[in-house]
Amino acid sequence: MGEAGELEAVRVVRGRLREVLSGADAQARTRALARWAAELPLRATVADSEGTPVLRLAAPEGAPLGERLAVRAVTELLDLAAAGDWERLRLCAAHPCQDAFVDRSRPGRRQFCSTRCANRAHAAASRARHR
């Protein structure tokens, strides 16, 4: 696969990730993640984590970049869910940013991935009010 094909494959993974994260609630995100995982060529491996066996998902040997990246994204999302962060996984509300982040704030109401995005969104809202 050429460079243009790999770039397109990465964009597809990004789109699927945003599809999962844009679910209306945790159950919708779970269903979207399950659909994505079911479409991937996965193989399970058992790794040693300080003497404890841990199940890991992996792409098949020689898989193209897009498949490897997709399997890694699904694996990381599953790890976030197992750590209790599934309901705090968000997409940034600032336009045009669509970065993903885990809301670590105490009340769990954070909307923006960074202070920069929050400032930009608040400034745009202020300009809109004063027109």
LINCOR-V270167 format. One record per residue. SS is DSSP state (h for helix, s for strand, l for the rest). OMEGA is omega in radians with two decimals (* if undefined). D_LAST is the distance of its C-alpha to the last C-alpha in Angstrom with 1 decimal. Layout:
ss = {SS	SS}
omega = {OMEGA	OMEGA}
d_last = {D_LAST	D_LAST}
This chain:
ss = {l	l	h	h	h	h	h	h	h	h	h	h	h	h	h	h	h	h	h	h	h	l	l	l	l	h	h	h	h	h	h	h	h	h	h	h	h	h	h	l	l	s	s	s	s	s	s	s	s	l	l	s	s	s	s	s	s	s	s	l	l	l	l	l	h	h	h	h	h	h	h	h	h	h	h	h	h	h	h	h	h	h	l	l	l	h	h	h	s	s	s	l	l	l	l	l	l	l	l	s	s	s	l	l	l	l	l	l	l	l	l	l	l	l	h	h	h	h	h	h	h	h	h	h	h	h	h	h	h	l	l}
omega = {-3.13	-3.12	3.13	3.11	3.11	3.11	3.12	3.12	3.10	3.10	3.08	3.11	3.12	3.11	3.12	3.10	3.12	3.09	3.11	-3.04	-3.11	3.09	-3.07	3.14	-3.09	-3.14	3.11	3.10	3.13	3.12	3.14	3.12	3.12	3.09	-3.13	-3.12	-3.12	-3.13	-3.04	3.02	-3.08	2.92	-3.13	3.05	3.07	-3.14	3.11	3.10	-3.14	3.09	3.14	3.11	-3.13	3.11	3.12	3.03	3.13	3.04	3.10	3.08	3.08	3.14	3.11	-3.07	-3.11	3.12	3.13	3.14	3.13	3.13	3.12	3.14	3.13	3.13	-3.13	3.09	3.09	3.09	3.08	3.12	-3.13	-3.14	3.12	-3.09	-3.04	-3.10	3.12	3.10	-3.03	2.92	3.14	-3.12	-3.13	3.09	0.12	-3.10	3.05	3.13	3.09	3.08	3.04	-3.12	-3.14	3.14	-3.10	-3.12	3.11	-3.11	-3.11	-3.09	-3.00	-3.08	-3.08	3.06	3.13	3.13	3.11	3.13	-3.14	-3.13	3.14	3.10	3.11	3.10	3.12	3.10	-3.13	3.14	-3.06	3.11	*}
d_last = {50.3	48.6	45.6	43.3	44.8	44.4	40.7	40.2	42.2	40.0	36.9	38.6	39.3	35.6	34.6	37.3	36.2	32.6	34.1	36.1	33.3	30.9	33.3	32.0	34.6	37.5	39.9	37.8	37.6	41.3	42.1	40.0	41.8	45.2	44.6	43.7	46.7	49.0	48.2	49.1	52.5	53.1	56.2	56.8	58.3	59.6	58.8	60.3	58.0	60.2	63.0	61.0	60.6	57.0	56.1	53.8	52.4	52.9	52.5	55.8	57.6	56.2	53.1	50.4	47.4	45.0	47.5	48.2	44.5	44.0	47.0	45.7	42.3	43.9	46.3	43.6	41.7	45.0	45.6	42.2	43.0	46.5	45.1	43.0	39.6	39.1	36.7	34.6	34.2	30.6	28.2	25.2	22.0	19.9	19.0	21.1	23.7	26.4	28.9	31.2	32.0	34.1	32.4	34.8	32.8	34.8	32.7	32.1	28.4	27.1	24.5	24.3	27.1	26.4	24.5	22.9	21.5	20.3	18.5	16.9	15.8	14.6	12.6	10.9	10.3	8.9	6.4	5.5	5.7	3.8	0.0}
